[in-house]
Amino acid sequence: MITMYTKNNCGYCARAKHLLDARDIDYKEVNVEDDLDAKDFIVSKGHRTLPQFYTSSGELLVEGGYEGLVKMSKEEILEKENA
């Protein structure tokens, strides 16, 4: 399952959730404003924007957050998640 790191009042985060829901892709949302360990993780990886997407094995799913995700097909997302 993909982990999507988000924050409150984030338009790109809302769009990403809608996109994943529309493609029937399971994900777990982690809000970095509610989870300081998650915030530390995102910062330690050098990210400055949200959302960010990670595979269940802890690998970055796609560079560029929402903009990168929207360019991927459902098949590409699932393939990378299951790799």
KOLGU-4560 file (N, C-alpha, C; in nm, 3 decimals, padded with zeros to 5 digits):
<recs>
<n_xx: 00.084 n_yy: -00.118 n_zz: 00.000 ca_xx: 00.000 ca_yy: 00.000 ca_zz: 00.000 c_xx: 00.088 c_yy: 00.124 c_zz: 00.000 mol: A seq: 1 type: MET>
<n_xx: 00.052 n_yy: 00.221 n_zz: -00.078 ca_xx: 00.124 ca_yy: 00.347 ca_zz: -00.088 c_xx: 00.098 c_yy: 00.430 c_zz: 00.037 mol: A seq: 2 type: ILE>
<n_xx: 00.200 n_yy: 00.498 n_zz: 00.084 ca_xx: 00.184 ca_yy: 00.596 ca_zz: 00.191 c_xx: 00.194 c_yy: 00.734 c_zz: 00.128 mol: A seq: 3 type: THR>
<n_xx: 00.090 n_yy: 00.814 n_zz: 00.151 ca_xx: 00.087 ca_yy: 00.950 ca_zz: 00.100 c_xx: 00.103 c_yy: 01.046 c_zz: 00.217 mol: A seq: 4 type: MET>
<n_xx: 00.210 n_yy: 01.124 n_zz: 00.216 ca_xx: 00.234 ca_yy: 01.222 ca_zz: 00.320 c_xx: 00.168 c_yy: 01.353 c_zz: 00.277 mol: A seq: 5 type: TYR>
<n_xx: 00.085 n_yy: 01.407 n_zz: 00.366 ca_xx: 00.007 ca_yy: 01.526 ca_zz: 00.335 c_xx: 00.019 c_yy: 01.628 c_zz: 00.448 mol: A seq: 6 type: THR>
<n_xx: -00.047 n_yy: 01.742 n_zz: 00.427 ca_xx: -00.063 ca_yy: 01.843 ca_zz: 00.533 c_xx: -00.201 c_yy: 01.904 c_zz: 00.518 mol: A seq: 7 type: LYS>
<n_xx: -00.242 n_yy: 01.978 n_zz: 00.618 ca_xx: -00.373 ca_yy: 02.043 ca_zz: 00.615 c_xx: -00.378 c_yy: 02.153 c_zz: 00.510 mol: A seq: 8 type: ASN>
<n_xx: -00.497 n_yy: 02.174 n_zz: 00.456 ca_xx: -00.522 ca_yy: 02.283 ca_zz: 00.360 c_xx: -00.427 c_yy: 02.280 c_zz: 00.241 mol: A seq: 9 type: ASN>
<n_xx: -00.407 n_yy: 02.161 n_zz: 00.187 ca_xx: -00.314 ca_yy: 02.141 ca_zz: 00.074 c_xx: -00.396 c_yy: 02.101 c_zz: -00.049 mol: A seq: 10 type: CYS>
<n_xx: -00.405 n_yy: 02.191 n_zz: -00.144 ca_xx: -00.480 ca_yy: 02.163 ca_zz: -00.266 c_xx: -00.424 c_yy: 02.045 c_zz: -00.345 mol: A seq: 11 type: GLY>
<n_xx: -00.293 n_yy: 02.037 n_zz: -00.355 ca_xx: -00.232 ca_yy: 01.925 ca_zz: -00.428 c_xx: -00.257 c_yy: 01.793 c_zz: -00.356 mol: A seq: 12 type: TYR>
<n_xx: -00.260 n_yy: 01.796 n_zz: -00.224 ca_xx: -00.290 ca_yy: 01.674 ca_zz: -00.148 c_xx: -00.432 c_yy: 01.628 c_zz: -00.176 mol: A seq: 13 type: CYS>
<n_xx: -00.526 n_yy: 01.721 n_zz: -00.178 ca_xx: -00.666 ca_yy: 01.687 ca_zz: -00.207 c_xx: -00.679 c_yy: 01.630 c_zz: -00.348 mol: A seq: 14 type: ALA>
<n_xx: -00.610 n_yy: 01.689 n_zz: -00.444 ca_xx: -00.614 ca_yy: 01.639 ca_zz: -00.581 c_xx: -00.553 c_yy: 01.499 c_zz: -00.592 mol: A seq: 15 type: ARG>
<n_xx: -00.446 n_yy: 01.477 n_zz: -00.518 ca_xx: -00.381 ca_yy: 01.346 ca_zz: -00.520 c_xx: -00.474 c_yy: 01.239 c_zz: -00.462 mol: A seq: 16 type: ALA>
<n_xx: -00.543 n_yy: 01.271 n_zz: -00.354 ca_xx: -00.637 ca_yy: 01.176 ca_zz: -00.295 c_xx: -00.748 c_yy: 01.143 c_zz: -00.394 mol: A seq: 17 type: LYS>
<n_xx: -00.798 n_yy: 01.246 n_zz: -00.460 ca_xx: -00.904 ca_yy: 01.226 ca_zz: -00.559 c_xx: -00.854 c_yy: 01.137 c_zz: -00.674 mol: A seq: 18 type: HIS>
<n_xx: -00.733 n_yy: 01.162 n_zz: -00.720 ca_xx: -00.675 ca_yy: 01.084 ca_zz: -00.829 c_xx: -00.659 c_yy: 00.937 c_zz: -00.790 mol: A seq: 19 type: LEU>
<n_xx: -00.604 n_yy: 00.913 n_zz: -00.673 ca_xx: -00.585 ca_yy: 00.775 ca_zz: -00.628 c_xx: -00.720 c_yy: 00.705 c_zz: -00.606 mol: A seq: 20 type: LEU>
<n_xx: -00.816 n_yy: 00.777 n_zz: -00.550 ca_xx: -00.950 ca_yy: 00.720 ca_zz: -00.531 c_xx: -01.013 c_yy: 00.686 c_zz: -00.666 mol: A seq: 21 type: ASP>
<n_xx: -01.002 n_yy: 00.778 n_zz: -00.761 ca_xx: -01.061 ca_yy: 00.757 ca_zz: -00.894 c_xx: -00.998 c_yy: 00.638 c_zz: -00.965 mol: A seq: 22 type: ALA>
<n_xx: -00.870 n_yy: 00.613 n_zz: -00.939 ca_xx: -00.800 ca_yy: 00.500 ca_zz: -01.001 c_xx: -00.809 c_yy: 00.373 c_zz: -00.916 mol: A seq: 23 type: ARG>
<n_xx: -00.884 n_yy: 00.383 n_zz: -00.807 ca_xx: -00.905 ca_yy: 00.268 ca_zz: -00.717 c_xx: -00.773 c_yy: 00.210 c_zz: -00.669 mol: A seq: 24 type: ASP>
<n_xx: -00.685 n_yy: 00.298 n_zz: -00.622 ca_xx: -00.554 ca_yy: 00.259 ca_zz: -00.569 c_xx: -00.556 c_yy: 00.282 c_zz: -00.418 mol: A seq: 25 type: ILE>
<n_xx: -00.525 n_yy: 00.177 n_zz: -00.342 ca_xx: -00.522 ca_yy: 00.186 ca_zz: -00.197 c_xx: -00.402 c_yy: 00.269 c_zz: -00.152 mol: A seq: 26 type: ASP>
<n_xx: -00.425 n_yy: 00.350 n_zz: -00.052 ca_xx: -00.317 ca_yy: 00.429 ca_zz: 00.007 c_xx: -00.348 c_yy: 00.458 c_zz: 00.153 mol: A seq: 27 type: TYR>
<n_xx: -00.244 n_yy: 00.489 n_zz: 00.225 ca_xx: -00.255 ca_yy: 00.530 ca_zz: 00.364 c_xx: -00.210 c_yy: 00.675 c_zz: 00.369 mol: A seq: 28 type: LYS>
<n_xx: -00.292 n_yy: 00.761 n_zz: 00.427 ca_xx: -00.257 ca_yy: 00.902 ca_zz: 00.439 c_xx: -00.194 c_yy: 00.928 c_zz: 00.574 mol: A seq: 29 type: GLU>
<n_xx: -00.081 n_yy: 00.998 n_zz: 00.573 ca_xx: -00.014 ca_yy: 01.039 ca_zz: 00.696 c_xx: 00.003 c_yy: 01.190 c_zz: 00.690 mol: A seq: 30 type: VAL>
<n_xx: -00.064 n_yy: 01.258 n_zz: 00.782 ca_xx: -00.059 ca_yy: 01.404 ca_zz: 00.788 c_xx: 00.061 c_yy: 01.445 c_zz: 00.874 mol: A seq: 31 type: ASN>
<n_xx: 00.156 n_yy: 01.515 n_zz: 00.814 ca_xx: 00.278 ca_yy: 01.552 ca_zz: 00.885 c_xx: 00.254 c_yy: 01.656 c_zz: 00.993 mol: A seq: 32 type: VAL>
<n_xx: 00.138 n_yy: 01.722 n_zz: 00.990 ca_xx: 00.106 ca_yy: 01.817 ca_zz: 01.096 c_xx: 00.056 c_yy: 01.746 c_zz: 01.221 mol: A seq: 33 type: GLU>
<n_xx: 00.013 n_yy: 01.622 n_zz: 01.205 ca_xx: -00.035 ca_yy: 01.542 ca_zz: 01.317 c_xx: 00.068 c_yy: 01.440 c_zz: 01.364 mol: A seq: 34 type: ASP>
<n_xx: 00.169 n_yy: 01.414 n_zz: 01.283 ca_xx: 00.267 ca_yy: 01.309 ca_zz: 01.312 c_xx: 00.408 c_yy: 01.367 c_zz: 01.295 mol: A seq: 35 type: ASP>
<n_xx: 00.470 n_yy: 01.404 n_zz: 01.406 ca_xx: 00.601 ca_yy: 01.468 ca_zz: 01.400 c_xx: 00.709 c_yy: 01.375 c_zz: 01.348 mol: A seq: 36 type: LEU>
<n_xx: 00.698 n_yy: 01.244 n_zz: 01.374 ca_xx: 00.796 ca_yy: 01.150 ca_zz: 01.319 c_xx: 00.787 c_yy: 01.148 c_zz: 01.166 mol: A seq: 37 type: ASP>
<n_xx: 00.664 n_yy: 01.157 n_zz: 01.114 ca_xx: 00.646 ca_yy: 01.161 ca_zz: 00.969 c_xx: 00.705 c_yy: 01.290 c_zz: 00.911 mol: A seq: 38 type: ALA>
<n_xx: 00.686 n_yy: 01.400 n_zz: 00.981 ca_xx: 00.744 ca_yy: 01.526 ca_zz: 00.936 c_xx: 00.895 c_yy: 01.518 c_zz: 00.933 mol: A seq: 39 type: LYS>
<n_xx: 00.954 n_yy: 01.459 n_zz: 01.038 ca_xx: 01.099 ca_yy: 01.442 ca_zz: 01.042 c_xx: 01.147 c_yy: 01.355 c_zz: 00.927 mol: A seq: 40 type: ASP>
<n_xx: 01.071 n_yy: 01.249 n_zz: 00.897 ca_xx: 01.106 ca_yy: 01.160 ca_zz: 00.786 c_xx: 01.108 c_yy: 01.237 c_zz: 00.653 mol: A seq: 41 type: PHE>
<n_xx: 01.003 n_yy: 01.313 n_zz: 00.628 ca_xx: 00.993 ca_yy: 01.388 ca_zz: 00.502 c_xx: 01.107 c_yy: 01.489 c_zz: 00.490 mol: A seq: 42 type: ILE>
<n_xx: 01.135 n_yy: 01.560 n_zz: 00.597 ca_xx: 01.244 ca_yy: 01.658 ca_zz: 00.597 c_xx: 01.378 c_yy: 01.587 c_zz: 00.576 mol: A seq: 43 type: VAL>
<n_xx: 01.397 n_yy: 01.471 n_zz: 00.640 ca_xx: 01.523 ca_yy: 01.399 ca_zz: 00.628 c_xx: 01.547 c_yy: 01.351 c_zz: 00.485 mol: A seq: 44 type: SER>
<n_xx: 01.441 n_yy: 01.331 n_zz: 00.410 ca_xx: 01.452 ca_yy: 01.288 ca_zz: 00.271 c_xx: 01.472 c_yy: 01.406 c_zz: 00.176 mol: A seq: 45 type: LYS>
<n_xx: 01.472 n_yy: 01.528 n_zz: 00.230 ca_xx: 01.498 ca_yy: 01.646 ca_zz: 00.149 c_xx: 01.377 c_yy: 01.705 c_zz: 00.080 mol: A seq: 46 type: GLY>
<n_xx: 01.258 n_yy: 01.658 n_zz: 00.116 ca_xx: 01.137 ca_yy: 01.712 ca_zz: 00.054 c_xx: 01.100 c_yy: 01.846 c_zz: 00.115 mol: A seq: 47 type: HIS>
<n_xx: 01.054 n_yy: 01.935 n_zz: 00.030 ca_xx: 01.010 ca_yy: 02.067 ca_zz: 00.076 c_xx: 00.862 c_yy: 02.090 c_zz: 00.048 mol: A seq: 48 type: ARG>
<n_xx: 00.802 n_yy: 02.001 n_zz: -00.030 ca_xx: 00.661 ca_yy: 02.016 ca_zz: -00.065 c_xx: 00.587 c_yy: 01.885 c_zz: -00.041 mol: A seq: 49 type: THR>
<n_xx: 00.457 n_yy: 01.897 n_zz: -00.031 ca_xx: 00.369 ca_yy: 01.782 ca_zz: -00.015 c_xx: 00.261 c_yy: 01.791 c_zz: -00.120 mol: A seq: 50 type: LEU>
<n_xx: 00.203 n_yy: 01.679 n_zz: -00.158 ca_xx: 00.221 ca_yy: 01.546 ca_zz: -00.104 c_xx: 00.346 c_yy: 01.477 c_zz: -00.158 mol: A seq: 51 type: PRO>
<n_xx: 00.387 n_yy: 01.375 n_zz: -00.084 ca_xx: 00.494 ca_yy: 01.285 ca_zz: -00.126 c_xx: 00.442 c_yy: 01.143 c_zz: -00.112 mol: A seq: 52 type: GLN>
<n_xx: 00.489 n_yy: 01.054 n_zz: -00.197 ca_xx: 00.436 ca_yy: 00.918 ca_zz: -00.203 c_xx: 00.550 c_yy: 00.818 c_zz: -00.188 mol: A seq: 53 type: PHE>
<n_xx: 00.530 n_yy: 00.722 n_zz: -00.098 ca_xx: 00.628 ca_yy: 00.618 ca_zz: -00.074 c_xx: 00.564 c_yy: 00.481 c_zz: -00.086 mol: A seq: 54 type: TYR>
<n_xx: 00.641 n_yy: 00.385 n_zz: -00.134 ca_xx: 00.593 ca_yy: 00.248 ca_zz: -00.145 c_xx: 00.599 c_yy: 00.182 c_zz: -00.007 mol: A seq: 55 type: THR>
<n_xx: 00.537 n_yy: 00.066 n_zz: 00.004 ca_xx: 00.538 ca_yy: -00.006 ca_zz: 00.131 c_xx: 00.678 c_yy: -00.051 c_zz: 00.170 mol: A seq: 56 type: SER>
<n_xx: 00.769 n_yy: -00.059 n_zz: 00.073 ca_xx: 00.908 ca_yy: -00.096 ca_zz: 00.104 c_xx: 00.993 c_yy: 00.026 c_zz: 00.141 mol: A seq: 57 type: SER>
<n_xx: 00.930 n_yy: 00.145 n_zz: 00.145 ca_xx: 01.001 ca_yy: 00.265 ca_zz: 00.187 c_xx: 01.071 c_yy: 00.341 c_zz: 00.078 mol: A seq: 58 type: GLY>
<n_xx: 01.045 n_yy: 00.305 n_zz: -00.047 ca_xx: 01.106 ca_yy: 00.374 ca_zz: -00.161 c_xx: 01.015 c_yy: 00.487 c_zz: -00.210 mol: A seq: 59 type: GLU>
<n_xx: 01.076 n_yy: 00.594 n_zz: -00.256 ca_xx: 00.999 ca_yy: 00.703 ca_zz: -00.314 c_xx: 00.927 c_yy: 00.652 c_zz: -00.438 mol: A seq: 60 type: LEU>
<n_xx: 00.796 n_yy: 00.672 n_zz: -00.445 ca_xx: 00.717 ca_yy: 00.623 ca_zz: -00.557 c_xx: 00.745 c_yy: 00.704 c_zz: -00.683 mol: A seq: 61 type: LEU>
<n_xx: 00.750 n_yy: 00.836 n_zz: -00.668 ca_xx: 00.765 ca_yy: 00.923 ca_zz: -00.784 c_xx: 00.824 c_yy: 01.057 c_zz: -00.741 mol: A seq: 62 type: VAL>
<n_xx: 00.912 n_yy: 01.110 n_zz: -00.823 ca_xx: 00.965 ca_yy: 01.245 ca_zz: -00.801 c_xx: 00.857 c_yy: 01.346 c_zz: -00.839 mol: A seq: 63 type: GLU>
<n_xx: 00.852 n_yy: 01.457 n_zz: -00.768 ca_xx: 00.764 ca_yy: 01.566 ca_zz: -00.808 c_xx: 00.627 c_yy: 01.567 c_zz: -00.744 mol: A seq: 64 type: GLY>
<n_xx: 00.604 n_yy: 01.483 n_zz: -00.643 ca_xx: 00.476 ca_yy: 01.487 ca_zz: -00.573 c_xx: 00.357 c_yy: 01.465 c_zz: -00.665 mol: A seq: 65 type: GLY>
<n_xx: 00.256 n_yy: 01.550 n_zz: -00.650 ca_xx: 00.134 ca_yy: 01.535 ca_zz: -00.731 c_xx: 00.163 c_yy: 01.545 c_zz: -00.880 mol: A seq: 66 type: TYR>
<n_xx: 00.247 n_yy: 01.639 n_zz: -00.918 ca_xx: 00.277 ca_yy: 01.658 ca_zz: -01.060 c_xx: 00.339 c_yy: 01.533 c_zz: -01.121 mol: A seq: 67 type: GLU>
<n_xx: 00.421 n_yy: 01.462 n_zz: -01.045 ca_xx: 00.478 ca_yy: 01.337 ca_zz: -01.093 c_xx: 00.376 c_yy: 01.226 c_zz: -01.095 mol: A seq: 68 type: GLY>
<n_xx: 00.292 n_yy: 01.221 n_zz: -00.992 ca_xx: 00.191 ca_yy: 01.116 ca_zz: -00.983 c_xx: 00.091 c_yy: 01.123 c_zz: -01.097 mol: A seq: 69 type: LEU>
<n_xx: 00.048 n_yy: 01.242 n_zz: -01.132 ca_xx: -00.055 ca_yy: 01.257 ca_zz: -01.235 c_xx: -00.006 c_yy: 01.209 c_zz: -01.371 mol: A seq: 70 type: VAL>
<n_xx: 00.124 n_yy: 01.203 n_zz: -01.390 ca_xx: 00.181 ca_yy: 01.156 ca_zz: -01.517 c_xx: 00.190 c_yy: 01.004 c_zz: -01.526 mol: A seq: 71 type: LYS>
<n_xx: 00.168 n_yy: 00.936 n_zz: -01.412 ca_xx: 00.178 ca_yy: 00.791 ca_zz: -01.409 c_xx: 00.041 c_yy: 00.727 c_zz: -01.433 mol: A seq: 72 type: MET>
<n_xx: 00.041 n_yy: 00.615 n_zz: -01.503 ca_xx: -00.082 ca_yy: 00.538 ca_zz: -01.520 c_xx: -00.106 c_yy: 00.454 c_zz: -01.395 mol: A seq: 73 type: SER>
<n_xx: -00.226 n_yy: 00.404 n_zz: -01.382 ca_xx: -00.256 ca_yy: 00.314 ca_zz: -01.269 c_xx: -00.162 c_yy: 00.196 c_zz: -01.270 mol: A seq: 74 type: LYS>
<n_xx: -00.137 n_yy: 00.142 n_zz: -01.387 ca_xx: -00.050 ca_yy: 00.025 ca_zz: -01.400 c_xx: 00.092 c_yy: 00.057 c_zz: -01.354 mol: A seq: 75 type: GLU>
<n_xx: 00.143 n_yy: 00.174 n_zz: -01.392 ca_xx: 00.279 ca_yy: 00.214 ca_zz: -01.352 c_xx: 00.288 c_yy: 00.229 c_zz: -01.200 mol: A seq: 76 type: GLU>
<n_xx: 00.185 n_yy: 00.287 n_zz: -01.141 ca_xx: 00.183 ca_yy: 00.305 ca_zz: -00.996 c_xx: 00.183 c_yy: 00.170 c_zz: -00.926 mol: A seq: 77 type: ILE>
<n_xx: 00.095 n_yy: 00.081 n_zz: -00.969 ca_xx: 00.085 ca_yy: -00.051 ca_zz: -00.906 c_xx: 00.211 c_yy: -00.134 c_zz: -00.928 mol: A seq: 78 type: LEU>
<n_xx: 00.271 n_yy: -00.122 n_zz: -01.045 ca_xx: 00.394 ca_yy: -00.195 ca_zz: -01.073 c_xx: 00.507 c_yy: -00.150 c_zz: -00.982 mol: A seq: 79 type: GLU>
<n_xx: 00.519 n_yy: -00.020 n_zz: -00.966 ca_xx: 00.625 ca_yy: 00.033 ca_zz: -00.879 c_xx: 00.599 c_yy: -00.003 c_zz: -00.733 mol: A seq: 80 type: LYS>
<n_xx: 00.473 n_yy: -00.002 n_zz: -00.692 ca_xx: 00.438 ca_yy: -00.038 ca_zz: -00.555 c_xx: 00.469 c_yy: -00.185 c_zz: -00.528 mol: A seq: 81 type: GLU>
<n_xx: 00.448 n_yy: -00.269 n_zz: -00.625 ca_xx: 00.465 ca_yy: -00.413 ca_zz: -00.606 c_xx: 00.606 c_yy: -00.463 c_zz: -00.640 mol: A seq: 82 type: ASN>
<n_xx: 00.694 n_yy: -00.372 n_zz: -00.676 ca_xx: 00.832 ca_yy: -00.412 ca_zz: -00.714 c_xx: 00.913 c_yy: -00.457 c_zz: -00.595 mol: A seq: 83 type: ALA>
</recs>
